[in-house]
């Protein structure tokens, strides 16, 4: 595909400080002529800042989670495409700021027809307190389900063909979306490629909000795996309290 073949979708909640730089960097990427920000129930000026930076903004009146924001963004792109050729979908986190410019390397294999989905591997890893448990759960589940050894299985920076995205729908709930995307597309024979990129986002802290975030991640990844792996489903059932 040629210039204007890729749309960037950015799920965002309360990212007014960084979203402007992220959108600006995304608009400068080769092949990108559309950036859609899904304001997922923000209480700050995320939507206003994103629009001022050049993004199309779709707003959820309440927070619906990452997977729902991704679906909303992809649907907005489809409607804007109309009868034209469907764009590839490049999903980026809202807090990448200027490092979003490195996403060109992530989109290139898809634009060149060499991959159906790419997954970013951050060259400079940010230490995420308590994050290892969820990463191991996801990585081990992907390996058992497909044989694929994912380097950073929870990385949300991904580029997909429209065909691959539609094949993965409905997306798994919340933070289980990345794990499920990888498993579902590999099982269906799509080509998944990891790409090292020089990106960075805000580190996860260790306060109670961060701990709650990780607990939700753990829950969502476990649920995504449970619907794809009988062993995980059996183990979760054993943990449920008996009445």
N, C-alpha and C positions, 0 to 999 in steps of 0.2 A: 504494500500500500504506500501511498505517497503522503505529502504534507497534509496535515489536517486529518490524520487517520486515527488519532488517539485522544480520548477524553480522560481527564483526571477527576477522580471522585474522592472527596475528603470528608469523612465523618468527623464532626467536631462538637465538643461540648466545653463551654467556658474556656476558650482558647484565644481570647481577644488579643493577648499580648504577642502571640506568635503567628496567628493565622494569616496576617497580612503578608509577612515575609514568605510564608509557605506558598500562598497563592501566587505571589509575584514570581517566585522561582519556578513554580510549576508551569506558568504561562510561557516561560522562556524555553521550555523543553522542546526539542525537535519533534515535529509531528503533532504537537498539542495545540488545538485551537479552541478548546473548551475546558473550563474548570468548574465543576459543580461542588459546592460545599453544602453538606447536609447539617444544618444547625440542629443538633439533637437535644432540644430542650434547654438551651443555654439560658443562664440568668444574667449574663454580661452582654457585651456588645459584639460578640463573635460574628453574628450575621451581618451587622452593619459594616464592620471592618473588612470582612471577606468581600462584600459587594463593592466597597470602595476600592479594593485591590484588583477588581476585574472579574470576580467569580460570579456565576449564577448561584443563587442561594435558595435552597428549599428548607423549610423549617418544620420540625416536629414540635407540636405544642407542649409535649412532655417527653422526657427521656425514654427512648424505646430500645436503646442498646445498639451495639456496633453492627450486628448483622442486619437489623432493620434499616439502619442508616445506609448501609451498602446497597441494599435492595432499592431503597428510595432513590439514591443517587443514580444507580444504573437505569432505573425506569425513567428518570428525568432525561438522561442522555438519549435513551431510545426515542422518547417523544420529540426531542430536539433534532434527532437524526431524520425523522420523518421517513420519506421514501428513499433517502440516500443510503449509501453503503454504511453498515453499522461500524461504529468506531470500536477500537480496542479500549479496554477499561484499565486504567492505571490507578490503583488504590494507594493513597498515601495518608499517613497520620498527620493530624493538624499541627503538631508541635515540632515538625522538622525544621521549620524556619528556612534559612538560606541553604541548608544541606539538601533540600529537596531537589536542587539542581543536579545532584548526582543520579537522579532517577532515570536519566537518559540511558544509562547502561542497562537498567532494568527493563526498559521498554524495547530496546533494540532487537533482542532475539525474537520477540513476538511480532514486531513490525516486519522483520526479515523473513517470517514464516518458519523460523527454526525452533520455536517452542509455542505451546498452547498456554502455558502459565509459567511465569518466572517468580521466584521468591528471593527477596533480598537477604543477603548475609552481610551484616554490618562489619566493616573492616576494623573499626574501633568500637569495641563493645563497651557499653555503659553498664556498670555494675548495678544490678537490680536486687535490692535486699529481699531475700526470701523467695526470689523468682525461680530458683532452681528446681523446686519440687514440681511446679507446674510444667516447666520445660521438659523435665524427664518423663513426666506422665504422657505428655503429648508425643515426644520423640519415640518413646517405647511403643506407644499405641500405633503410631504410623508405621513403625518398623514391623510390628506383628501383623498389621493388616495388609501391608503392601510390599514389605521388603526394602522400602526406601529409607535411607538414613538421612533424616533432615537435620541440617546444621543448626538452624534457628527456626524451629517449627511454628513458633508463635509470631513470627515477624509479619506485620500487617502490610508491608510494602510489597505489593504484587501487581503484576500486569497480566491480564487475561484477554484472550480473544472473546468476542461476544458469544460465540458458539460454546466455548468452555464454560463461561459464566452461566449460561442458560442450562447447560448440562448438570451443573452443581445445585441448581435450585430445587426445592426451597433450601436456603442456607440454614446451617445449624444455628441455634440460638446464641446470642451474645458473643462472649469471648471464645466459644467453641468453634467459631466460624473458620479460622485458619486451619485448625487440625482437620476438620471435616472436609474443607475444600481440597486439601492435599490427598486425603484418602479417597474421596469420591472420584476425583479426576483421574488419579492413577488407576483405580479399579476399572474405569471406563476407557482406558487406553490413551488418555491424553498425555502429551509430552510435558513434563514438569522439569524445569531447570533452575538451579540456584545460581545467583549472580552476586559476586562481592561488590559492595558499593561503599563509598565513603560518606555515609549518612550518620546522623546522631539525633536522638530525641531526648527529652527530659528524663532524668533518672527517677525511678520510683523510690520514694522514701521509706521510712519505717514507722511513721505515725499511724494512728488508728484508721485514718481514711485509706492509707496505702495498704494496710493489712486487710481491710474490708475489700478493697479492689482485688487483691490476690486471692482472697477466699472466693470471690465471685468467679475469677478466672478458673480456679481449681474446679469449682462446681460445674461451670459450663463446659470445660474440656472433658471432664468425666462423663457428663451427660452425652456429649457428642460421640465419645468413644463407646458408651454403653449401647447406643443404637447401631453401632457398627461392629462391635466385638462382643459375642456372647459371654466370654469370660469376665469382661468388665461389668456387664449387666448383672451377672451372678454375684460378683463381689459386692456391688452396690446394694443388691437385695439383702445380703447378709447383714449389712450395716443398718438397715431400717429397723426401728424399734418394733417389737411385737406387741400387739394389743392383748 
